[in-house]
Amino acid sequence: MIRSIFNVTLREWKRILTFPVYYLAMLVLPPVLCLLYAGIYNKHFAEDLPVAIWDEANSPLSRQFTFMLEQTESIHITQQVQSEGELHALLHNGTVMGAIHFPRRMDEHIKSRQPVYITIYTNVSYLVPAKLLYKDAAQVLLTAAAGVQLQKLMKTGMPAGKAMALVMPVQLQSFTLYNPRYDYQQYLVPGVIAVAMQMMMIMVVALALNYEHKTGTIEALYAVSNGSASNAVIGKTLAYLSIAWLDYLMITLVIYPIFASGTQLFSPDLFVIFTLLMLACISIGMMVSAIFKDLLLACDVGIFYTSPAFVFSGFTFPRWGMPWYDQYYAMIMPLTPFVDAFFKVYFMELPLRYVRLEMAHMLLFTAVGLPVAILLFQRSLQPSTLQHA
């Protein structure tokens, strides 16, 4: 049995290297997509976002605030406007990502402890840049305003500690964990590559068994597998899994570090959950290939199944915010438990014992998909079926 499985694996490697439908999707596209995605997010961060200033105060404080805003990582002052209409026009045509308005008599109101309303405009159609602009602007303006009050109190002879307690009775400490600088490349590229790998693996493996009929090689597979569907399916599974390992090593050790400034994507724990994802995808593809002998129909099923995976996986939007039926639908896709495990293993750097449920979830796809594929494909390897074919 082991020798037969090994022979099937060798045969499948040769087919992968021979047929364009296999080697293009499994050996060419993964590194190309990694290069493409990593290149798109090569800047890593949303920095120096264009911001307009509407300064009606035209005072030393407003100029000081403007200077302090310019020193932040996300804000770059590019425009000075004189009216709200001009400000909205710049936001509408995309010239600026945000704007800040300093009202008239701002200095007087701050020094006399009257309410001052400094307005921050952000274009939230760009979600992450808008949040970064607001975070940096709010931090600068609140700190600067508190500093003005602190200086005023200290000039009266009040001790610095007491003055600080009056100005800021509650001090907030914020810890942004796991991706504190909102690194686009670190967050998006691995996830998008995982989505692409899932889609390509299921689409390719959906042709693993039925393509034997198309190419007229089903009898050769019968001979090399000794007429055993389990030998054929397991041998093919090992061949596709080894190619997935090759892609993983090539992406994590060669391509990704080039763009990620030495950041390592490879880790043994991540390799384990990636292997489980690929096994789940291969099992689903094998089952689809055993059920549908029509190649076009098998591809359509694969596309229909894998296309919404990125949206439903929880990578860009939390699943608990989705309707209950969408949450159930998400659980029948292997990318969903992989994303949960990926967040814990890659970003939070937790050991594998924290992702036991996710690993069991991914193994469930293999435990169901491979036996079903073997049972169904055994019918195609019956001598009577082969003679009819």
PEZIMO-V671787 format. One record per backbone hydrogen bond with DSSP energy under -1.0 kcal/mol. NH is the residue of the N-H (numbers start at 1). CO is the residue of the C=O. If there is no record, write none. Layout:
((NH & CO) (NH & CO))
This chain:
((5 & 1) (6 & 2) (7 & 3) (8 & 4) (9 & 5) (10 & 6) (11 & 7) (12 & 8) (13 & 9) (14 & 10) (15 & 11) (16 & 12) (17 & 13) (19 & 15) (22 & 19) (23 & 19) (24 & 20) (26 & 22) (27 & 23) (28 & 23) (29 & 24) (32 & 28) (33 & 29) (34 & 30) (35 & 31) (36 & 32) (37 & 33) (38 & 34) (39 & 35) (40 & 36) (41 & 37) (42 & 39) (44 & 41) (45 & 43) (47 & 45) (48 & 73) (49 & 74) (51 & 76) (52 & 98) (53 & 79) (54 & 100) (56 & 102) (63 & 59) (64 & 60) (65 & 61) (66 & 62) (67 & 63) (68 & 64) (69 & 65) (70 & 66) (72 & 69) (76 & 49) (78 & 51) (79 & 51) (81 & 53) (87 & 83) (88 & 84) (89 & 85) (90 & 86) (91 & 87) (92 & 88) (93 & 89) (95 & 90) (96 & 90) (97 & 50) (99 & 121) (100 & 52) (101 & 119) (102 & 54) (109 & 105) (110 & 106) (111 & 107) (112 & 108) (113 & 110) (114 & 109) (119 & 101) (121 & 99) (123 & 97) (124 & 122) (126 & 123) (130 & 126) (131 & 127) (132 & 128) (133 & 129) (134 & 130) (135 & 131) (136 & 132) (137 & 133) (138 & 134) (139 & 135) (140 & 136) (141 & 137) (142 & 138) (143 & 139) (144 & 140) (145 & 141) (146 & 142) (147 & 143) (148 & 144) (149 & 145) (150 & 146) (151 & 147) (152 & 148) (153 & 149) (154 & 150) (155 & 151) (157 & 154) (158 & 153) (163 & 159) (164 & 160) (165 & 161) (166 & 162) (167 & 163) (168 & 164) (179 & 177) (182 & 179) (184 & 44) (187 & 183) (188 & 184) (192 & 188) (193 & 189) (194 & 190) (195 & 191) (196 & 192) (197 & 193) (198 & 194) (199 & 195) (200 & 196) (201 & 197) (202 & 198) (203 & 199) (204 & 200) (205 & 201) (206 & 202) (207 & 204) (208 & 205) (211 & 207) (212 & 209) (214 & 210) (215 & 211) (217 & 212) (221 & 217) (222 & 218) (223 & 219) (224 & 220) (225 & 221) (227 & 222) (228 & 225) (232 & 228) (233 & 229) (234 & 230) (235 & 231) (236 & 232) (237 & 233) (238 & 234) (239 & 235) (240 & 236) (241 & 237) (242 & 238) (243 & 239) (244 & 240) (245 & 241) (246 & 242) (247 & 243) (248 & 244) (249 & 245) (250 & 246) (251 & 247) (252 & 248) (253 & 249) (254 & 250) (255 & 250) (256 & 251) (260 & 256) (262 & 257) (263 & 260) (271 & 267) (272 & 268) (273 & 269) (274 & 270) (275 & 271) (276 & 272) (277 & 273) (278 & 274) (279 & 275) (280 & 276) (281 & 277) (282 & 278) (283 & 279) (284 & 280) (285 & 281) (286 & 282) (287 & 283) (288 & 284) (289 & 285) (290 & 286) (291 & 287) (292 & 288) (298 & 294) (299 & 295) (300 & 296) (301 & 297) (302 & 298) (303 & 299) (304 & 300) (305 & 301) (306 & 302) (307 & 303) (309 & 306) (312 & 308) (313 & 309) (321 & 318) (322 & 319) (327 & 323) (328 & 324) (329 & 325) (330 & 326) (331 & 327) (332 & 329) (333 & 330) (336 & 333) (338 & 334) (339 & 335) (340 & 336) (341 & 337) (342 & 338) (343 & 339) (344 & 340) (345 & 341) (346 & 342) (348 & 343) (350 & 344) (354 & 351) (355 & 352) (359 & 355) (360 & 356) (361 & 357) (362 & 358) (363 & 359) (364 & 360) (366 & 362) (367 & 363) (368 & 364) (369 & 365) (370 & 366) (372 & 368) (373 & 369) (374 & 370) (375 & 371) (376 & 372) (377 & 373) (378 & 374) (382 & 379) (386 & 382) (387 & 383) (388 & 384) (389 & 385))
